[in-house]
């Protein structure tokens, strides 16, 4: 996600307000930039990564953020535990652990698939899949396969068949420097 896309940030705010969301969960902490940004907009931010080097950098960046909780583990295991623990209220899930392993069987190649499987059956949530290829946007492609609707449809519908699906378009993005 480009943190310089005003439309995306405004959309996140609208979703937060519309569904009265207080908790934000991010997979793929990287260096803590996203968690830092969203710590200003949500009461609690939970971020998880399995890369200890990234978490070390993120921990320093986020050390003054009392409302950010950092976890070192696989994102799909974290999401399963988190979803079982926080059943009340609507949760905002930002799935950014989009990594891919070509050596694994097809159903296990995309980490985001495992993340969605961990959230199966959840009803009170908003899910954003980062770098999703839709409407001419998105850029993640591995071994000729794009992170698109063909990859996640079955799994996201298993989370909640009644989801409302939304995607930005090229005309609605508003990137600034």
C-alpha positions as CSV (number, residue, x, y, z in Angstrom):
1,X,0.0,0.0,0.0
2,X,1.2,3.4,-0.7
3,X,1.0,5.5,2.5
4,X,0.8,8.5,0.2
5,X,-2.5,7.5,-1.3
6,X,-5.0,9.9,0.3
7,X,-8.0,8.0,-1.1
8,X,-6.9,4.8,0.6
9,X,-6.4,6.4,3.9
10,X,-9.7,8.2,3.7
11,X,-11.4,4.9,2.8
12,X,-9.8,3.3,5.9
13,X,-11.2,6.1,8.0
14,X,-14.6,5.7,6.5
15,X,-14.6,2.0,7.2
16,X,-13.4,2.6,10.8
17,X,-16.1,5.1,11.5
18,X,-18.9,3.2,9.6
19,X,-18.3,-0.1,11.5
20,X,-17.0,1.5,14.7
21,X,-13.7,-0.3,14.6
22,X,-11.3,0.1,17.4
23,X,-8.8,-2.7,16.6
24,X,-6.5,-2.9,13.6
25,X,-4.5,-6.0,12.8
26,X,-1.7,-6.0,10.3
27,X,0.2,-8.9,8.9
28,X,3.7,-8.2,7.6
29,X,5.0,-5.6,10.0
30,X,8.1,-4.9,7.9
31,X,9.7,-1.8,9.5
32,X,6.6,-0.7,11.3
33,X,5.5,2.1,9.0
34,X,1.9,0.9,8.7
35,X,1.5,0.2,12.4
36,X,2.9,3.6,13.2
37,X,0.5,5.3,10.8
38,X,-2.6,3.4,12.0
39,X,-1.7,3.8,15.7
40,X,-3.0,7.4,15.2
41,X,-6.4,6.2,13.9
42,X,-7.2,3.1,15.9
43,X,-7.3,2.4,19.7
44,X,-5.3,-0.7,19.4
45,X,-2.9,-1.9,16.6
46,X,-1.7,-5.5,16.4
47,X,1.1,-6.3,14.0
48,X,2.8,-9.6,13.3
49,X,5.9,-10.7,11.3
50,X,8.1,-13.8,11.4
51,X,11.3,-11.8,10.3
52,X,13.2,-10.9,13.5
53,X,15.3,-8.3,11.7
54,X,12.2,-6.3,10.6
55,X,10.7,-6.6,14.0
56,X,13.8,-5.2,15.6
57,X,13.6,-2.1,13.4
58,X,9.8,-1.9,13.9
59,X,10.2,-2.2,17.7
60,X,12.5,0.8,17.7
61,X,10.1,2.9,15.5
62,X,7.1,1.9,17.6
63,X,8.6,2.1,21.0
64,X,6.6,5.2,22.0
65,X,3.3,3.9,20.7
66,X,1.5,2.5,23.7
67,X,-1.3,1.2,21.6
68,X,0.8,-1.0,19.3
69,X,1.4,-4.7,20.1
70,X,4.1,-6.5,18.1
71,X,4.2,-10.3,17.7
72,X,6.9,-12.5,16.3
73,X,5.3,-15.5,14.7
74,X,3.7,-16.8,11.4
75,X,0.8,-14.5,10.4
76,X,-1.7,-17.3,9.9
77,X,-1.1,-18.8,13.4
78,X,-1.4,-15.4,14.9
79,X,-4.6,-14.6,13.1
80,X,-6.2,-17.9,14.2
81,X,-5.3,-17.2,17.9
82,X,-6.3,-13.5,17.6
83,X,-9.7,-14.3,16.0
84,X,-10.4,-16.9,18.7
85,X,-9.5,-14.4,21.4
86,X,-11.3,-11.3,20.1
87,X,-14.8,-12.3,19.2
88,X,-16.5,-9.1,20.2
89,X,-16.6,-6.0,18.0
90,X,-15.6,-5.5,14.4
91,X,-11.9,-6.0,13.6
92,X,-10.0,-4.4,10.7
93,X,-7.6,-6.9,9.1
94,X,-4.9,-5.6,6.8
95,X,-3.3,-8.6,5.1
96,X,0.1,-7.5,3.8
97,X,2.0,-10.8,4.2
98,X,1.5,-11.6,0.5
99,X,4.7,-13.7,0.2
100,X,4.7,-16.8,-2.1
101,X,6.7,-20.0,-2.1
102,X,6.9,-21.7,-5.4
103,X,8.2,-24.9,-3.8
104,X,4.9,-25.5,-2.0
105,X,1.7,-27.1,-3.3
106,X,-0.6,-24.6,-5.1
107,X,-2.9,-24.1,-2.2
108,X,-0.1,-23.2,0.1
109,X,2.0,-20.9,-2.1
110,X,0.3,-17.7,-1.1
111,X,0.6,-16.7,2.6
112,X,-2.6,-14.6,2.2
113,X,-4.5,-17.8,1.5
114,X,-3.4,-19.3,4.8
115,X,-4.3,-16.0,6.5
116,X,-7.8,-16.1,5.0
117,X,-8.2,-19.7,6.1
118,X,-7.3,-18.7,9.6
119,X,-10.2,-16.1,9.6
120,X,-12.7,-18.6,8.2
121,X,-16.2,-18.1,9.6
122,X,-15.5,-14.7,11.0
123,X,-18.4,-12.4,10.5
124,X,-17.4,-9.1,12.2
125,X,-14.5,-7.9,10.2
126,X,-13.2,-5.7,7.4
127,X,-10.4,-7.3,5.4
128,X,-8.1,-5.4,3.1
129,X,-5.7,-7.5,0.9
130,X,-2.7,-5.4,0.1
131,X,-1.2,-5.4,-3.4
132,X,-4.3,-7.2,-4.8
133,X,-4.4,-7.1,-8.5
134,X,-7.8,-5.6,-9.5
135,X,-9.1,-2.8,-11.7
136,X,-5.6,-2.3,-13.2
137,X,-4.1,-1.8,-9.7
138,X,-1.8,-4.2,-7.8
139,X,1.6,-5.5,-8.8
140,X,2.3,-8.8,-7.0
141,X,3.0,-11.6,-9.5
142,X,5.0,-14.7,-8.9
143,X,5.7,-17.5,-11.4
144,X,3.3,-15.8,-13.8
145,X,0.4,-15.9,-11.2
146,X,-1.0,-12.6,-10.0
147,X,-2.4,-12.0,-6.5
148,X,-6.0,-11.6,-7.8
149,X,-9.6,-12.8,-7.4
150,X,-8.7,-16.2,-8.7
151,X,-6.3,-16.7,-5.8
152,X,-8.5,-15.6,-3.0
153,X,-12.1,-15.9,-4.0
154,X,-12.8,-19.3,-2.4
155,X,-11.1,-18.3,0.8
156,X,-12.5,-14.9,1.3
157,X,-16.0,-16.2,0.7
158,X,-15.3,-18.9,3.4
159,X,-14.6,-16.0,5.8
160,X,-18.0,-14.5,5.2
161,X,-20.2,-15.3,2.2
162,X,-22.1,-12.0,2.8
163,X,-19.0,-9.7,2.4
164,X,-19.3,-6.5,0.4
165,X,-16.4,-6.3,-2.0
166,X,-14.8,-3.0,-2.9
167,X,-11.7,-2.0,-4.8
168,X,-10.1,1.3,-5.7
169,X,-9.8,2.1,-9.3
170,X,-7.1,4.0,-11.2
171,X,-9.5,7.0,-11.3
172,X,-10.0,7.1,-7.6
173,X,-6.4,6.9,-6.3
174,X,-4.9,10.1,-5.1
175,X,-1.1,9.7,-4.6
176,X,0.8,12.7,-3.2
177,X,4.6,13.2,-2.6
